[in-house]
Amino acid sequence: MPSIGESRVTEGLAASIPAEVRRRLNIHPGDRLVWDVKAEHAEVHVKRGRRSGFADFEPYDFGYDTKGGADHDEAY
């Protein structure tokens, strides 16, 4: 199987996931990577993190100003 990406391990032992791998495996922030080491290679499985149930909803126009300020979506 041809390689689709490569990562370099930093001094802090961190590595980034190549963009093509993220796209193909649909990896998002909060997901976890589970490593399974077999002999001379490793398999990586994606364990989906929690996602908001509201992510699939479209915004709704009430037809009037709801008084939501520019910062109304910020976490407190």
SULTALIN-V423777 format. One record per backbone hydrogen bond with DSSP energy under -0.5 kcal/mol. NH is the residue of the N-H (numbers start at 1). CO is the residue of the C=O. If there is no record, write none. Layout:
NH;CO + NH;CO
This chain:
10;14 + 13;10 + 18;16 + 22;18 + 23;19 + 24;20 + 25;21 + 26;22 + 26;23 + 27;22 + 31;28 + 32;47 + 34;32 + 34;45 + 35;33 + 36;43 + 38;41 + 41;38 + 43;36 + 45;34 + 47;32 + 47;45 + 48;46 + 55;52 + 57;54 + 62;60 + 69;67 + 72;69 + 74;71
